[in-house]
Amino acid sequence: MAEDTTIDREEVDKIIETMKRKYREEGMEFEEVSGGLKELRGIIAEDTYTKQDIQTREDLESFDSKTTQNLGNIYLQMKSILHPLQESLKKFPLSQEIGYYLYSANMPYSANQYIAISSAAGLVAALVALVASLFIGTIIAAMSKNLTYLILLPIIMTILGGIVTTSIMLYIPRQKATSRGNACSAELPFALRHMATELRAGIGLFKTIQAVTSADYGVLSEEFARTITEIEEGTDTGAALKHLALRTQSKPLRSAINHMLRAMRVGGNLSNIMSEIAEDVSEDLKNRISSFSQQMNFFSVIFIFICIVLPVAIMILGAVRNSPVGSAAGDLFKSVPLTPEIMALFYAVVMPVIFVMLNLMVYMTQPKM
């Protein structure tokens, strides 16, 4: 089947509006970065909307991992079921900006392709949750001699498994784009000092960017390599740098590029500007580390209470409540719903979920260095 190269202009326009709103919230005029909406529409349309959907197995060859290829195969095999789900997912708030973040994260999918993969992942997670909940529900129902758990638990867990997994899948492009931006910010002070040294030595801007590309600055070198490729293909240096500012989630890098473009326009001293920006970025990173350390002091108190004190307290209350020996304390706690089934559910499901969420919160809030 011939590759579908139709561009959904309405979806591209939505991305444009998202980006304009994002930059204004950061106190930056969108036109200052974009260099023209017509140019930007072409970039996004080419990178994210030239392939509209997963039509054949050949469409899976460009995917960057076996997992996504397998999910794509599941989508093709169950397309009659998953395609309506895919269309419904497009109405989710997370789906409205997914094209922009796929472009920013340099992920090789169109918006429709990624939503199709997400729908397949949600279905797989729902089936896994169904099997697991049937096993857990059978055990709890046998202990309590109440079939309600065997009926309700699989329904609840299946729905939750599908919704949570799909939501995580839809959030991944944004998280990956942000991670790339953080990685760029972490390396930016060193790269800017490198560029300032090269410029002071009389080397041109293009050669300076090439030097940063060749150096080991991780994601930042990758982004500059994309810029070099654009310049070598005939794009103006200023326009290629604008594209770099558009696709990155690093505020310091966007700010540095804006200053570079201004200096190129009015004839300012690029090396001095880069040195000043490098100092500002370094100071900002130090402040973020200090703030994170203070947050962790408070978080440690919460972690100890939720993951240590609370489980012990539940165990003690449950032991008193379910004590076979009659006592005043046991009678007092009879109204507390800490039956053996509820406690099993708490320790087997609730506590692991809370523990994972707390660790995920720490991971997401820590400064990326």
VMD Tcl script that draws the C-alpha trace (Angstrom):
set ca {
  {0.00 0.00 0.00}
  {1.29 3.47 -0.86}
  {2.30 5.58 2.09}
  {-0.32 8.07 3.17}
  {1.27 11.55 3.02}
  {-1.88 13.57 3.63}
  {-1.34 16.31 6.21}
  {-4.05 17.07 8.74}
  {-3.90 20.89 8.69}
  {-6.41 21.21 11.52}
  {-4.24 19.09 13.83}
  {-1.12 21.08 12.87}
  {-2.95 24.34 13.64}
  {-3.82 22.96 17.09}
  {-0.13 22.35 17.74}
  {0.68 25.90 16.64}
  {-1.84 27.34 19.09}
  {-0.48 25.11 21.87}
  {3.05 26.34 21.24}
  {1.98 29.98 21.12}
  {0.18 29.62 24.46}
  {3.15 27.81 25.99}
  {5.64 30.50 25.02}
  {3.39 33.33 26.19}
  {3.04 31.63 29.59}
  {6.83 31.70 29.79}
  {6.85 35.44 29.10}
  {8.13 35.02 25.54}
  {6.52 36.20 22.33}
  {5.97 33.25 20.05}
  {6.94 35.11 16.87}
  {10.30 35.95 18.46}
  {11.16 32.24 18.37}
  {9.18 30.91 15.45}
  {10.29 33.17 12.66}
  {6.91 32.77 10.95}
  {3.96 30.43 11.33}
  {4.12 29.28 7.73}
  {7.64 27.95 8.21}
  {6.71 26.26 11.49}
  {3.65 24.57 9.99}
  {5.88 23.05 7.35}
  {8.35 21.71 9.92}
  {5.72 20.09 12.14}
  {3.71 18.75 9.21}
  {6.82 17.13 7.76}
  {8.04 15.62 11.03}
  {4.82 14.46 12.70}
  {1.91 14.33 10.29}
  {3.19 12.82 7.03}
  {2.18 9.33 8.22}
  {-1.39 9.42 9.40}
  {-1.97 5.97 10.83}
  {-0.81 2.35 11.08}
  {-2.08 0.76 7.89}
  {0.29 -2.16 7.19}
  {3.20 -3.98 8.82}
  {5.59 -1.87 6.74}
  {4.52 1.15 8.79}
  {6.00 -0.53 11.88}
  {9.54 -0.72 10.49}
  {10.34 2.88 11.41}
  {9.39 2.36 15.07}
  {12.35 2.59 17.44}
  {11.73 -0.45 19.67}
  {10.43 -3.99 19.56}
  {7.83 -3.18 22.19}
  {6.16 -0.51 20.06}
  {6.37 -2.77 17.01}
  {4.61 -5.54 18.95}
  {1.94 -3.09 20.12}
  {1.55 -1.95 16.52}
  {1.03 -5.59 15.45}
  {-1.64 -5.98 18.14}
  {-3.34 -2.83 16.83}
  {-3.35 -4.21 13.27}
  {-4.75 -7.58 14.39}
  {-7.50 -5.99 16.51}
  {-8.07 -2.83 14.49}
  {-11.83 -3.31 14.36}
  {-11.92 -3.00 18.16}
  {-9.05 -0.56 18.74}
  {-9.76 1.97 15.97}
  {-12.94 3.29 17.68}
  {-10.96 3.46 20.93}
  {-8.21 5.35 19.12}
  {-10.75 7.91 17.87}
  {-12.12 8.30 21.41}
  {-8.62 8.84 22.83}
  {-8.12 11.81 20.51}
  {-10.63 13.69 22.66}
  {-8.52 13.25 25.82}
  {-6.76 16.43 27.05}
  {-3.38 14.65 26.87}
  {-4.00 13.85 23.21}
  {-4.58 17.46 22.21}
  {-0.87 18.35 22.50}
  {0.67 14.98 21.69}
  {1.76 15.98 18.17}
  {3.79 18.87 19.53}
  {5.51 16.75 22.17}
  {6.26 13.95 19.71}
  {7.97 16.56 17.55}
  {9.82 17.98 20.55}
  {10.91 14.54 21.84}
  {12.13 13.50 18.37}
  {9.97 10.36 18.51}
  {9.42 8.70 15.09}
  {5.61 8.57 15.19}
  {2.77 10.66 13.92}
  {0.14 11.67 16.46}
  {-2.34 9.11 15.09}
  {0.25 6.33 15.10}
  {1.18 6.97 18.71}
  {-2.44 7.13 19.85}
  {-3.01 3.80 18.08}
  {-0.07 2.28 19.99}
  {-1.44 3.73 23.24}
  {-4.84 2.12 22.64}
  {-3.15 -1.26 22.10}
  {-1.11 -0.82 25.30}
  {-4.27 0.02 27.22}
  {-5.98 -3.14 25.96}
  {-3.01 -5.36 26.90}
  {-2.82 -3.78 30.38}
  {-6.57 -4.29 30.88}
  {-6.28 -7.99 30.01}
  {-3.29 -8.44 32.34}
  {-5.15 -6.64 35.13}
  {-8.20 -8.86 34.50}
  {-6.17 -12.07 34.91}
  {-4.34 -10.78 38.01}
  {-7.52 -9.49 39.63}
  {-9.33 -12.78 38.99}
  {-6.53 -14.58 40.84}
  {-6.53 -12.10 43.76}
  {-10.34 -11.96 43.82}
  {-10.57 -15.74 43.99}
  {-8.27 -15.82 47.03}
  {-10.11 -13.02 48.83}
  {-13.53 -14.52 48.00}
  {-12.40 -17.90 49.37}
  {-11.18 -16.26 52.58}
  {-14.34 -14.19 53.08}
  {-16.78 -16.64 51.48}
  {-18.20 -13.64 49.61}
  {-18.39 -13.72 45.80}
  {-18.74 -9.94 45.61}
  {-14.94 -9.56 45.56}
  {-14.66 -12.04 42.69}
  {-17.11 -9.94 40.64}
  {-16.25 -6.34 41.55}
  {-12.44 -6.56 41.82}
  {-11.85 -7.77 38.22}
  {-14.17 -5.09 36.84}
  {-12.51 -2.29 38.80}
  {-8.93 -3.47 38.17}
  {-9.53 -4.04 34.46}
  {-10.91 -0.54 33.96}
  {-8.21 1.05 36.10}
  {-5.44 -0.93 34.39}
  {-6.58 0.17 30.94}
  {-7.10 3.83 31.86}
  {-3.88 4.23 33.85}
  {-1.71 2.53 31.22}
  {-3.23 4.53 28.37}
  {-2.79 7.78 30.31}
  {0.85 6.94 31.01}
  {1.42 6.15 27.34}
  {-0.09 9.47 26.28}
  {2.07 11.29 28.84}
  {5.35 9.65 27.75}
  {6.06 12.04 24.80}
  {5.71 15.05 27.08}
  {7.89 13.44 29.73}
  {10.53 12.45 27.17}
  {10.53 15.93 25.62}
  {10.93 17.46 29.09}
  {13.74 15.01 29.94}
  {15.57 15.95 26.75}
  {15.13 19.60 27.64}
  {16.50 19.01 31.16}
  {19.46 17.11 29.72}
  {20.16 20.05 27.39}
  {19.96 22.50 30.31}
  {22.39 20.42 32.39}
  {25.04 20.46 29.66}
  {24.33 23.99 28.44}
  {26.78 25.94 30.69}
  {29.71 23.79 29.55}
  {28.65 23.93 25.89}
  {28.21 27.72 26.00}
  {31.66 28.22 27.55}
  {33.05 25.92 24.85}
  {31.34 28.01 22.17}
  {32.51 31.28 23.76}
  {36.12 30.04 23.72}
  {35.84 28.99 20.08}
  {34.35 32.34 19.06}
  {37.04 34.29 20.92}
  {39.62 32.32 18.95}
  {38.10 33.69 15.74}
  {36.27 30.56 14.64}
  {32.95 31.11 12.86}
  {29.54 30.23 14.33}
  {28.98 27.25 12.02}
  {32.33 25.69 12.92}
  {31.61 26.42 16.59}
  {28.29 24.54 16.40}
  {30.12 21.68 14.69}
  {32.61 21.60 17.57}
  {29.75 21.31 20.10}
  {28.22 18.54 17.99}
  {31.49 16.60 17.99}
  {31.98 17.04 21.75}
  {30.31 14.75 24.27}
  {27.37 16.90 25.46}
  {24.76 14.15 25.23}
  {21.30 15.22 24.05}
  {22.53 18.78 23.46}
  {25.08 17.48 20.93}
  {22.29 15.47 19.27}
  {20.13 18.59 18.93}
  {23.03 20.62 17.52}
  {23.73 17.75 15.10}
  {20.17 18.10 13.79}
  {20.81 21.82 13.38}
  {24.03 21.14 11.45}
  {22.16 18.73 9.17}
  {19.55 21.40 8.41}
  {22.24 23.97 7.61}
  {24.08 21.54 5.33}
  {20.79 20.85 3.53}
  {20.49 24.55 2.70}
  {18.63 26.07 5.68}
  {19.85 29.47 6.83}
  {21.85 29.33 10.09}
  {19.43 31.67 11.87}
  {16.41 29.63 10.72}
  {18.04 26.36 11.81}
  {18.69 27.84 15.26}
  {15.04 28.94 15.44}
  {14.01 25.36 14.73}
  {16.26 24.22 17.58}
  {14.56 26.71 19.91}
  {11.14 25.46 18.81}
  {11.74 21.79 19.41}
  {13.53 22.02 22.76}
  {11.86 22.11 26.19}
  {14.91 23.82 27.72}
  {14.12 27.41 28.68}
  {17.82 28.33 29.14}
  {18.65 26.97 25.68}
  {15.77 28.90 24.11}
  {16.91 32.04 25.90}
  {20.51 31.50 24.74}
  {19.39 31.02 21.14}
  {17.24 34.17 21.27}
  {20.24 36.17 22.51}
  {22.42 34.61 19.82}
  {19.93 35.54 17.10}
  {19.67 39.09 18.45}
  {23.46 39.43 18.53}
  {23.68 38.12 14.97}
  {21.04 40.64 13.90}
  {22.51 43.74 15.57}
  {26.18 42.78 15.62}
  {26.70 42.09 19.36}
  {29.59 40.15 20.89}
  {28.48 36.52 20.82}
  {31.30 35.17 22.98}
  {30.55 37.58 25.86}
  {26.82 36.88 25.64}
  {27.38 33.12 25.80}
  {29.68 33.43 28.81}
  {27.06 35.51 30.67}
  {24.29 33.05 29.84}
  {26.50 30.16 31.00}
  {26.93 31.84 34.39}
  {23.18 32.45 34.70}
  {22.36 28.84 33.85}
  {24.93 27.53 36.33}
  {23.47 29.68 39.10}
  {19.95 28.52 38.25}
  {21.01 24.86 38.47}
  {22.58 25.47 41.90}
  {19.34 27.08 43.12}
  {17.30 24.13 41.84}
  {19.51 21.65 43.68}
  {19.23 23.66 46.90}
  {15.43 23.84 46.55}
  {15.21 20.10 45.87}
  {17.24 19.34 49.03}
  {14.80 21.37 51.11}
  {11.83 19.58 49.55}
  {13.39 16.20 50.32}
  {13.63 17.09 54.03}
  {9.85 17.53 54.11}
  {9.24 14.55 51.80}
  {11.22 12.23 54.08}
  {8.76 12.94 56.90}
  {5.79 12.13 54.64}
  {7.52 8.98 53.33}
  {8.21 7.66 56.84}
  {4.61 8.27 57.89}
  {2.95 6.73 54.82}
  {5.29 3.81 54.15}
  {6.30 2.87 57.71}
  {3.98 4.30 60.35}
  {0.69 3.84 58.45}
  {1.15 0.11 57.58}
  {2.15 -0.66 61.18}
  {-0.84 1.30 62.52}
  {-3.22 -0.53 60.15}
  {-1.77 -3.87 61.25}
  {-2.22 -3.07 64.95}
  {-5.76 -1.75 64.47}
  {-6.64 -4.76 62.32}
  {-5.25 -7.17 64.91}
  {-7.29 -5.52 67.66}
  {-10.42 -5.31 65.52}
  {-10.22 -8.99 64.45}
  {-9.09 -10.36 67.80}
  {-11.06 -13.52 68.66}
  {-10.85 -12.67 72.35}
  {-13.59 -10.25 73.36}
  {-12.36 -7.02 74.87}
  {-13.46 -3.43 75.28}
  {-10.89 -2.30 72.70}
  {-11.99 -4.99 70.23}
  {-15.66 -4.02 70.62}
  {-14.73 -0.36 70.14}
  {-13.02 -1.06 66.79}
  {-15.70 -3.42 65.43}
  {-17.13 -0.55 63.38}
  {-13.75 0.01 61.65}
  {-13.83 -1.76 58.22}
  {-10.50 -3.55 58.72}
  {-11.58 -7.06 57.85}
  {-8.89 -9.59 56.76}
  {-10.02 -9.13 53.14}
  {-9.68 -5.32 53.29}
  {-6.27 -5.60 54.93}
  {-5.10 -8.08 52.28}
  {-6.23 -5.67 49.58}
  {-4.49 -2.78 51.36}
  {-1.12 -4.54 51.64}
  {-1.25 -6.32 48.27}
  {-2.53 -3.46 46.10}
  {-2.82 -0.07 47.81}
  {0.60 0.07 49.50}
  {2.60 -1.00 46.40}
  {0.77 1.63 44.32}
  {1.47 4.34 46.92}
  {5.13 3.30 47.14}
  {5.56 3.43 43.36}
  {3.83 6.82 43.13}
  {6.01 8.33 45.86}
  {9.18 7.13 44.17}
  {7.92 8.36 40.81}
  {7.24 11.78 42.33}
  {10.83 11.98 43.63}
  {12.19 10.95 40.26}
  {10.12 13.53 38.38}
  {10.93 16.45 40.71}
  {14.66 15.90 41.09}
  {16.92 18.23 39.07}
  {18.30 16.48 36.01}
  {22.06 16.95 36.01}
}
mol new
graphics top color blue
foreach p $ca { graphics top sphere $p radius 0.5 }
foreach p [lrange $ca 0 end-1] q [lrange $ca 1 end] { graphics top cylinder $p $q radius 0.2 }
display resetview
